[in-house]
Amino acid sequence: MAVQSRALPISGRLGRLGNHRQLLLNIAVVALCSVGVKIAGMLRDVVLASEFGTSDAADAFIAAWAIPQFLAIIVGNAFAGVIIPLQAEAHGQGGERHSRRFLSEMLLISIAGLIVVTLAMIPLRDTFLPLVTSNFGPAKLGQTRELWMIMLPAIFLFAMSTIWSAMLNTGDRFGLAAMSPVLVPVATIGALWIYPQGGITSPTVGFVLGSFAQVVFLVIGLHRHQLDIVPSWHGGLLETRMALRQFVPYLANGIVFGGVGVVDQAMAATLGQGSLAILSYGNKLVLPVLAIGSAALATVVYPRFSRLVADREWVRLHQQVKGYLAMVLLATIPVTILIIALSTVIVRVLFEHGEFNPSDTRDVAELQMIFALMIPAYTLSQLLSRVLNAMRATRYLLIGSIVIFTFNIVADYLFKEWFGITGIAMATVGNYTLALVFNFYLFRRLMTARLSAATGSR
């Protein structure tokens, strides 16, 4: 018996070590896939910068996708966000069959909702476009309106890719979901090369075709791994009703916090020709770094956090979160310093070709240095938000997002008046710093309550 009692803890430690190795392997897979996707995206941006620079066509392309992208992200993430933790709970309560029934109901609701949202954007074009085209002339505005209509199907396709990816992630199939976005920039570049005389319309059509190819790729991947779910209704399961109740605050949180980028673009559009493109290019390197780091970590740990919350394993959750936070700091601070030190060289090498001139390089490099400062805060904040979502603290997150959104509007307006386009970048760094402070405070408060309750019950 003594030998058995000692062997069990050793076995448990070995099991946990194996789990951590698998977790690190999954993070590495997602990170490597994300690197490939971001390299493809960077090549697309280099091609577009060389072809269109900071011209009216570049501004029109960015402005036309700003609102549709915002809607696709918040709706897709809202569905994915409520699906993952409740799928873990459904599986724990009723097994694999019950879990699949829940996913089939959520898929049916998601498809219907996204069709409605996409079709609604046709008559609402002239309502939303002025938000990001306030300083556009008639010709530039007309081109933006045309590109808007071409891009609308990508709302449905982009959001569905997010939902399919979430379903793959619940089955620990992270690689397929992480590599699928590479089809979008590849198709965008391909369309421009195949039909260059189409101008900015060619990459726009390619973007939509690439989004469609991504959806097809994910559906095939789900089928091959026997994770395919047929949309169907099973009378409204308890988990489905819970998901719909959580969807509204989750969506509202996404609208408020996701609106930060839209506000930034709207403010940049008031600063004159090229400002919107400069703001976008200033983020072209920082956003891939954020996606590779925070997305890789958050994508893999979110299902794990959801399972720990479903099993009420608060001590393990607390310990793992602390370890991940330390790991994020060690990884992001050197990257931030490196980007700031090499910002001008990076922009010159990547973008200073064709219509992109040395003056554009100077402006974009300055913004890139400022945006780099948000890498640690953004990554830490995203990790904590996944924990809080798994703990179903969406209402608290909504309060924080409203505060941050208000700060963003005020800071964007004041800083752009004082510092121009660089002021918008400074406000963005402030947004994510404020988000980190709020998320960390909320996590500590909720975790302390859960740990105290667990200790009291024991």
C-alpha positions in Angstrom: 0.0 0.0 0.0 2.8 2.3 0.8 4.3 1.8 -2.6 0.9 2.5 -4.2 0.4 5.7 -2.2 3.7 7.0 -3.4 3.2 5.9 -7.0 -0.1 7.7 -7.4 1.3 11.2 -6.8 4.2 10.4 -9.1 1.8 9.1 -11.8 -0.2 12.3 -11.3 2.8 14.5 -11.8 3.9 12.5 -14.9 0.3 13.0 -16.3 0.5 16.7 -15.6 3.9 16.9 -17.2 2.5 15.1 -20.3 -0.4 17.5 -20.4 1.9 20.5 -20.2 4.1 19.1 -23.0 1.0 18.6 -25.2 -0.1 22.1 -24.4 3.2 23.6 -25.3 3.2 21.5 -28.5 -0.2 22.8 -29.4 0.9 26.4 -28.7 4.0 25.8 -30.9 1.8 24.4 -33.7 -0.6 27.4 -33.6 2.3 29.8 -33.4 4.1 28.3 -36.4 0.9 28.2 -38.5 0.2 31.8 -37.5 3.7 32.8 -38.6 3.0 31.3 -42.0 -0.3 33.1 -42.2 1.2 36.4 -41.1 4.0 36.1 -43.6 1.5 35.6 -46.3 -0.5 38.6 -45.0 2.7 40.7 -44.9 3.5 39.7 -48.5 0.0 40.8 -49.5 0.5 44.1 -47.8 3.9 44.6 -49.5 2.3 43.9 -52.9 -0.6 46.3 -52.2 1.7 49.0 -50.8 3.9 48.7 -53.9 0.9 48.9 -56.2 -1.2 51.5 -54.5 0.9 53.1 -51.8 -1.1 55.5 -49.6 -3.3 56.5 -52.5 -7.1 57.0 -52.5 -7.5 53.4 -53.8 -5.7 52.1 -50.7 -7.8 54.3 -48.4 -11.0 53.1 -50.1 -10.0 49.4 -49.8 -9.3 49.8 -46.0 -12.4 51.9 -45.4 -14.7 49.5 -47.3 -13.7 46.6 -45.1 -13.5 48.4 -41.8 -17.2 48.1 -40.8 -17.8 44.6 -42.3 -14.7 43.3 -40.6 -15.8 44.8 -37.3 -19.2 43.0 -37.6 -17.7 39.7 -38.8 -15.2 39.7 -35.9 -17.6 40.6 -33.1 -20.4 38.3 -34.2 -18.1 35.4 -35.0 -16.2 35.8 -31.8 -19.4 36.1 -29.8 -20.7 32.8 -31.1 -17.3 31.1 -30.7 -16.9 32.6 -27.2 -20.1 31.1 -25.8 -19.8 27.8 -27.7 -16.4 26.7 -26.2 -17.1 26.9 -22.4 -20.7 25.5 -22.8 -19.5 22.7 -25.1 -17.2 21.6 -22.3 -20.1 21.8 -19.8 -22.5 19.9 -22.2 -19.9 17.2 -22.7 -19.3 16.8 -18.9 -23.1 16.7 -18.2 -24.3 14.5 -21.1 -21.3 13.0 -22.9 -20.3 13.3 -26.6 -23.8 12.9 -28.0 -25.3 15.7 -25.9 -22.3 17.9 -26.8 -22.8 17.4 -30.5 -26.5 18.1 -30.2 -25.7 21.4 -28.5 -23.2 22.3 -31.3 -25.7 21.5 -34.0 -28.2 23.8 -32.5 -25.7 26.6 -32.1 -24.5 26.1 -35.7 -28.1 26.5 -37.0 -28.6 29.7 -34.9 -25.2 31.0 -36.1 -25.9 30.5 -39.8 -29.3 32.1 -39.6 -28.0 35.1 -37.6 -25.1 35.7 -39.9 -27.3 35.6 -43.0 -29.5 38.3 -41.4 -26.5 40.5 -40.5 -25.0 40.2 -43.9 -28.1 41.1 -45.8 -28.9 44.0 -43.5 -25.6 45.7 -44.5 -26.9 46.3 -48.0 -29.5 49.0 -47.1 -27.3 50.2 -44.2 -24.3 51.0 -46.4 -24.9 54.7 -46.5 -25.6 54.8 -42.7 -22.3 53.2 -41.7 -19.8 54.3 -44.4 -19.8 58.0 -43.3 -18.2 56.8 -40.0 -15.0 56.1 -41.8 -15.2 58.3 -44.9 -15.9 61.7 -43.5 -13.0 63.3 -45.4 -13.4 61.4 -48.7 -14.1 63.2 -51.9 -16.9 62.1 -54.3 -14.8 59.9 -56.5 -13.1 58.3 -53.5 -16.4 57.8 -51.7 -17.9 56.2 -54.8 -15.1 53.7 -55.1 -15.5 52.9 -51.4 -19.2 52.2 -51.9 -18.5 49.8 -54.7 -15.8 47.9 -52.7 -18.2 47.7 -49.8 -20.8 45.8 -51.8 -18.1 43.4 -53.1 -16.9 42.7 -49.6 -20.2 42.0 -47.9 -20.2 38.2 -48.4 -17.0 38.1 -46.5 -19.0 39.0 -43.3 -20.7 35.7 -43.4 -17.7 33.8 -44.6 -15.3 35.4 -42.1 -17.6 34.8 -39.1 -18.3 31.2 -40.1 -14.6 30.5 -40.3 -14.3 31.7 -36.7 -17.1 29.4 -35.6 -15.8 26.4 -37.5 -12.3 27.1 -36.0 -13.8 27.2 -32.5 -15.4 23.8 -33.1 -12.1 22.4 -34.3 -10.4 23.8 -31.2 -12.9 22.1 -28.9 -11.6 18.8 -30.4 -8.0 20.0 -29.9 -7.5 20.2 -33.7 -5.6 23.5 -33.5 -3.4 23.3 -36.6 -6.2 23.2 -39.2 -7.9 26.2 -37.7 -4.6 28.1 -37.4 -3.4 27.5 -41.0 -6.7 28.1 -42.8 -6.5 31.9 -42.9 -3.5 31.7 -45.2 -5.9 31.2 -48.1 -7.2 34.7 -47.9 -4.0 36.7 -48.6 -2.9 34.1 -51.1 -6.1 34.6 -53.1 -5.9 38.4 -52.7 -2.5 38.5 -54.2 -3.4 36.0 -56.9 -6.4 38.0 -58.1 -4.2 41.1 -58.5 -1.6 39.2 -60.4 -4.1 37.5 -62.6 -6.1 40.6 -63.4 -3.9 43.7 -62.6 -5.9 46.0 -64.9 -8.8 45.7 -62.4 -7.1 48.0 -60.0 -8.1 47.8 -56.4 -11.2 45.8 -57.4 -9.1 42.7 -58.2 -7.6 42.2 -54.7 -11.1 42.9 -53.3 -12.6 40.1 -55.3 -9.7 37.9 -54.4 -10.2 38.6 -50.7 -13.8 37.4 -50.9 -12.9 34.3 -52.9 -10.1 33.5 -50.3 -12.6 33.8 -47.5 -14.8 31.3 -49.3 -11.9 28.9 -49.8 -11.1 29.1 -46.1 -14.7 28.1 -45.1 -14.5 25.1 -47.5 -11.1 24.1 -46.1 -12.4 24.1 -42.5 -15.5 22.1 -43.4 -13.4 19.5 -45.1 -11.1 19.4 -42.1 -14.0 18.9 -39.7 -15.3 16.0 -41.8 -11.9 14.3 -42.0 -11.6 14.4 -38.2 -15.2 13.3 -37.7 -16.0 16.6 -36.1 -18.5 17.8 -38.7 -21.8 19.0 -37.3 -25.0 19.2 -39.2 -27.2 22.3 -38.3 -30.3 21.1 -36.7 -32.8 21.9 -33.9 -33.3 19.6 -30.8 -36.0 21.6 -29.0 -33.7 24.1 -27.4 -31.3 22.5 -25.1 -30.4 24.0 -21.7 -26.9 24.8 -22.9 -28.3 26.5 -26.0 -30.6 28.7 -23.9 -27.7 29.5 -21.6 -25.6 30.4 -24.7 -28.2 32.7 -26.0 -28.4 34.5 -22.7 -24.7 34.9 -22.6 -24.5 35.9 -26.3 -26.0 39.3 -25.8 -23.5 40.6 -23.2 -20.7 38.9 -25.1 -21.8 40.6 -28.3 -22.2 43.9 -26.6 -18.8 43.6 -25.1 -17.4 42.9 -28.6 -19.2 45.8 -30.1 -17.9 48.3 -27.5 -14.4 47.0 -27.3 -14.1 46.1 -31.0 -15.4 49.6 -31.8 -12.0 50.9 -30.7 -10.5 50.1 -34.1 -13.4 51.6 -36.0 -13.1 54.9 -34.0 -9.4 55.0 -34.7 -10.0 54.7 -38.4 -12.8 57.2 -38.3 -10.5 59.7 -36.5 -7.7 59.0 -39.0 -10.0 59.6 -41.9 -10.5 63.2 -40.7 -6.7 64.0 -40.9 -6.5 64.1 -44.7 -5.3 62.0 -47.6 -3.2 59.0 -46.8 -3.7 59.1 -43.0 -5.9 56.1 -43.0 -3.4 54.1 -45.0 -0.5 55.2 -42.8 -2.4 54.1 -39.7 -3.1 50.8 -41.3 0.5 50.2 -42.4 1.8 51.3 -38.9 0.0 48.2 -37.5 1.0 45.8 -40.2 3.9 44.3 -38.2 2.6 44.8 -34.7 -0.7 43.0 -35.4 1.0 39.8 -36.7 3.2 39.8 -33.6 0.0 40.1 -31.5 -1.7 37.4 -33.4 1.2 35.0 -33.3 1.7 35.4 -29.6 -1.6 36.2 -28.0 -3.8 34.2 -30.4 -1.6 31.1 -30.2 -1.6 31.1 -26.4 -5.3 32.2 -26.0 -6.6 29.8 -28.7 -5.0 26.7 -27.0 -5.6 27.6 -23.4 -9.2 28.7 -23.8 -10.7 25.2 -24.1 -8.4 24.1 -21.2 -9.6 27.0 -19.1 -13.2 26.2 -20.0 -12.8 22.5 -18.9 -11.1 23.6 -15.6 -14.0 26.0 -14.9 -16.6 23.3 -15.8 -14.8 20.9 -13.3 -14.5 23.7 -10.7 -10.8 23.1 -10.4 -10.0 26.6 -9.2 -6.6 26.0 -7.6 -5.2 24.4 -10.9 -6.7 27.3 -12.9 -5.1 29.9 -10.7 -1.7 28.3 -10.8 -1.8 27.8 -14.6 -2.9 31.4 -15.2 0.0 32.8 -13.1 2.5 30.6 -15.0 1.1 31.8 -18.4 1.2 35.5 -17.4 4.9 35.2 -16.4 5.6 33.4 -19.7 3.9 36.2 -21.7 6.1 38.9 -20.0 9.3 37.0 -20.7 8.3 36.6 -24.4 6.8 40.0 -25.3 9.2 42.5 -23.7 12.2 41.5 -25.8 10.1 41.5 -29.0 8.8 45.0 -28.2 12.3 46.4 -27.7 13.5 44.8 -31.0 10.6 46.3 -33.0 11.2 49.7 -31.6 14.9 49.6 -32.3 14.5 48.4 -35.9 11.3 50.1 -36.8 12.6 52.4 -39.6 14.7 49.6 -41.1 11.7 47.2 -41.1 9.4 49.6 -42.8 12.0 50.6 -45.4 12.6 47.0 -46.3 9.0 45.9 -46.4 7.2 48.8 -47.9 9.5 51.4 -49.5 8.9 50.3 -53.1 6.9 51.8 -56.0 4.4 54.3 -54.8 5.5 54.0 -51.1 8.1 56.8 -50.7 10.7 57.7 -47.9 8.3 60.2 -46.4 5.7 57.4 -46.0 8.4 55.3 -44.4 9.2 57.9 -41.7 5.5 58.4 -40.8 4.7 54.6 -40.7 7.9 53.8 -38.7 7.0 56.4 -36.1 3.5 54.9 -35.6 4.9 51.4 -35.6 7.2 52.2 -32.7 4.3 53.5 -30.7 2.0 50.6 -31.5 4.8 48.2 -30.4 4.4 49.4 -26.9 1.0 47.8 -26.6 2.3 44.2 -27.3 2.8 43.1 -23.6 -0.3 44.8 -22.4 -2.5 43.5 -25.2 -1.2 39.9 -24.9 -1.7 39.8 -21.1 -5.1 41.4 -21.4 -6.2 38.8 -24.0 -5.1 35.9 -21.9 -7.0 37.3 -18.9 -10.1 37.9 -21.0 -10.1 34.2 -22.0 -10.0 33.2 -18.3 -12.8 35.7 -17.5 -14.9 34.5 -20.5 -14.5 30.9 -19.3 -15.7 32.0 -15.9 -18.7 33.7 -17.6 -17.8 37.2 -16.4 -19.1 38.7 -19.6 -21.2 41.3 -17.9 -18.2 42.6 -15.9 -16.2 42.7 -19.1 -18.9 44.7 -20.8 -18.6 47.4 -18.0 -14.9 47.5 -18.6 -15.3 47.7 -22.3 -17.7 50.7 -22.0 -15.1 52.5 -19.9 -12.3 51.7 -22.3 -14.4 52.7 -25.4 -15.3 56.1 -23.8 -11.6 56.6 -23.0 -10.7 55.8 -26.6 -13.1 58.3 -28.1 -11.9 61.1 -25.8 -8.2 60.2 -26.1 -8.4 59.8 -29.9 -10.0 63.2 -30.4 -7.7 65.1 -28.0 -4.5 63.3 -29.1 -5.1 63.7 -32.8 -5.6 67.4 -32.3 -2.4 67.6 -30.3 -0.1 65.1 -32.0 -1.9 64.2 -35.3 -1.9 60.6 -36.5 0.6 59.6 -33.8 -1.9 60.6 -31.2 -4.3 57.9 -32.3 -1.6 55.3 -31.9 -0.8 56.7 -28.4 -4.5 56.4 -27.5 -4.5 52.8 -28.6 -1.6 51.9 -26.3 -3.5 53.6 -23.5 -6.6 51.6 -24.3 -4.9 48.2 -23.9 -3.0 49.3 -20.8 -6.3 50.3 -19.2 -7.9 46.9 -20.4 -5.0 45.0 -18.7 -5.4 46.8 -15.4 -9.2 46.2 -15.4 -8.9 42.5 -16.4 -6.2 41.8 -13.8 -8.3 43.4 -11.1 -11.4 41.5 -12.1 -9.5 38.2 -12.3 -8.0 38.6 -8.8 -11.4 39.5 -7.4 -13.3 36.6 -8.9 -10.5 34.1 -8.3 -10.3 35.0 -4.7 -14.0 34.5 -4.3 -13.8 31.1 -6.0 -10.8 29.9 -4.0 -12.4 31.0 -0.7 -15.6 29.1 -1.6 -13.7 26.0 -2.6 -11.7 26.1 0.7 -14.9 26.6 2.7 -16.7 23.7 1.0 -13.7 21.4 1.8 
